Each structure stands twice: as structure tokens, then as C-alpha cells.
Amino acid sequence: MDQVKKINLIILGIIILLLINYKSVNKIYETILNQFGIKTINFNKKRYRKRIDWTKIIYIIPFFILYYYDYTLNLWSDRIGLSDIIPRDLLIYLSKLFGVLGIIMIYADDVGIKMGINQKNIIRLPIFQNLFLFGLAYAFTQARSTAIISLFLFHIMKYNLSDNITKPKSSKYFKKKYNKLKNKYRKLKCNNN
């Protein structure tokens, strides 16, 4: 195994461990910071919701290395051995398939086509969410490796940088959505008359 492959696989292993054990990793990291007198931001408190916790940027450093290798290596995903697990052509096909399905679902939601209950329940499963996110990333980049690395970065930012604390959609979002539907209804009503 060459040195580059080892480095990339070690970094991917660290990222996967960070994601699997994000609660314990975050607690350990906060304990270490507290020993040095550095406090992290508690996003559970409403007054801190708009702040940025710069102490957690360290979680992003491995991605600079992965993006560097992705940029400099030809076929990064093949070089780390992904095509040994999933044949290259199959991975490309599945990437396109889930990308197209993701785009169809987004468009269907925008035009008001509702999903079936079981369809929605299946899509809420983490494995399918990740397949759709990966497929959408691939659809825009046409690069498997960039899509894979970016999907991992998304999850590290959610679970490690933000402690899996999500920000609720603002009332402006719901007002905008409501007004959009209201105007759509008015147009339909006017066209029928």
C-alpha cells in the first residue's frame, strides 16, 4: 500500500470514528479545552444561536488534506480502493440514479406534489438520506470523490461542529412558504373563473 493511500484511509477512518462517536468525542474535546480555560459555545441557549464556535474548526482540518489529494490525484476514490469494494461503473450509475431521484423529489415538493406516506418514511432513513445527498452532490460536481468527501464534511459540521443541535426554520421561512402557496391558489382560482 502506497503512502498516499495510507494517509487518506487513516484520515477517513478518523472521520468515521468522529461521526460514530460524536457525543463522546465532543465531550472529550470540550474537557480538554476547559482544562486550558477555553470555553465552547452552548448552542442550546437561544442567545448563542447566531454565534460561531471557532474552537471546533479543528474538526475540518482533515478535509483540507482530503480535498488536496482529491485535487492532485487522478481518480482519488479509485486510489483509496473504493472501486475494489463497489465497481466503478456501478458506483457512477448509482450516483446518477440517486441524484436524479433527489432532484425529482425536490422539484415535486416545489410544485406541490405530495409524497406517499411509505415513500416519505423510507426517505427519512439515514441510509437513503445519505444516498440522495451523495447523488445530488455527484449530479452537480460529476466527481465521485468530491461528493464523498463533501458528504462527510456535511456530517462533521452537523454532528461535531454543531453538536447535532439544529436551528429551527425561522418564521420568515414559513411566512414565505405560506404566501407562495396563497398566491399560487389565487392564480389557480383566477384561471378557473
N, C-alpha and C positions, 0 to 999 in steps of 0.2 A: 504494500500500500504506500503510495507516494505521500510526501509531507503535506501537500495542499489538501488532499482528500482527508487526511487525519485531522488537520486543523478544522476543516469545515464540519466534519462529523462530530468532533468534540464540541464545537460551538452549538450545533444543532441539538446534541444531547443535553447541553446545559440549558438551552432554551426550553426544551421539552420538560426537563425537571423543574424549571422555574414555573411553567404553566401547570404541571400536575400538582405541585406542592405550593401553589402561590400563597396560600394563607400562612403556612409556616415560614416560607422564605421571607415574606413581607414582615412578619413579626420579628424574625431574627435580624433582618436588616435594620428595622426600626430600633431594636435593642442596641445594636452596635452604634447607630447614630446617636442615640440617647446617651451612651457612655462617653461620647465626645462632646456632649452638650448641644447636639443638633436636633432640632425638633422637626418632625414631618407635619404636614397639614392634615387635619381631620376633616375629610370631605363630608362626613355625616352632619357636621354643623353647617347650617344654612349660610351663615355669613362667610364661610370659606369656599363656597361652591364656585366662585369665579376666579379663584387664585390658581396659580400654577405651583406645584410642588417640585422645585428644581432638584431636590435631594434624590429623586427617583430616576433621574435621567440616566444614571449608571446602567439601568436595565437595557438601554438602547445601544450601548457601545458594541455588543457583539454583532449587531445588524450592520454597522459600518463595515466590519470585516467581511460579512457575508455579501453585502452589496458590492464591495470592492472585488471580491472573487467572481461574483456573478458578472460584473462588468468586464473584467480582464480575461476570464476563461471562456473558451468556446464550449457551449453546452454544459453549464455548471451542473445541472441536475443529472446529466449522464456521468459526469466526472465523480460525483459523490456516490454513484451506484444506484440511483433511483430506477434507472432503466433495467437493472438486474432484477428488481422486485416487480415492477409494472412495465411491460413492454412499451417502448416509446410511442408507437403508433396508437396503442390503446389509450395511453395517457392523454395524448393530443385529442383523440376522439372524445373521451370522457370530459375533457376540459371544455371543448366546444359545446358538447351536449348540455352540461350543467350551466354554462354561460348563457346559452340561448334560452334555456328554461328560466333562468333568473331574470333575463331581460323581458321575457314574455310575462312573467308574474308581476314585475314592476309596472309594465305598461297596462296590464289588465287591471291592476289596482288603481292606476291613474285614471282610467276611463270608466271605472265603476263596476267592473266585472268581479263578482264575488267568488271566492274560492269555496270549494266544498269543505265540509267540516273535517273529514278524514284527511283531505289534502292539506289543510292548514295544520292539523295535528302532526302529520308526518314532517312537514317543513319546519316545524318547531324543534325537531330532534337535532341535537348539536351536530351529528354527523352530516345530516343533509344541509344544515346551515353552512357548515364549512365547505361542503362540496359546491354549493351555489356561490359562496363568496370567492372560492378559488376559481370557479368557472367564469364569474364576472371579471375578476382580475385578469384572467387569461384572455378573455374576449377583448379587453381594452389594450393589453400590452402585447399579446401574441408571444409572450415569453413565459414558459412554464416556471423557470427558476425565479423570476421576479415575482410571479404570482404566489409561489410557495413562500418565499421569504417575506413578502408583504403581508400574507395571511398570518404568519407567525408574529410579525411586528404588531399587527392589529390586536391580537390576543394579549401580547405582553403589555401593550399600552392599556388595555382594558383591565386585565387582572393584576398586573404588578404595578404599573404606574398609577392606576386609579383605584386599586384595592377592590375591584369589581363593584364600585359604587357608581351607579349610572345617574345621569342628570335627566330628570323628567322633561318631557317636551313642554315647552312654555305654552302659556295660554294663547300667545300670539299665533303659535302654530295651529292650534285648534280653531281659533277665530278665522284664520286664513283659510283653512280647510272647509269650515262651515260656510264662509262667504262664497268660496269657489263652487261648492255644491248648490248653494242657494241660487247663484247666478245661472248655473247650468240648468237647474229646474225651471227658472223663469224663462230662459231661452226655449226650452222644450215646450213650455206652456204656451208661449207666444207663437211658436211654429205650428202648434196644433190648432190654434184659433184662426 
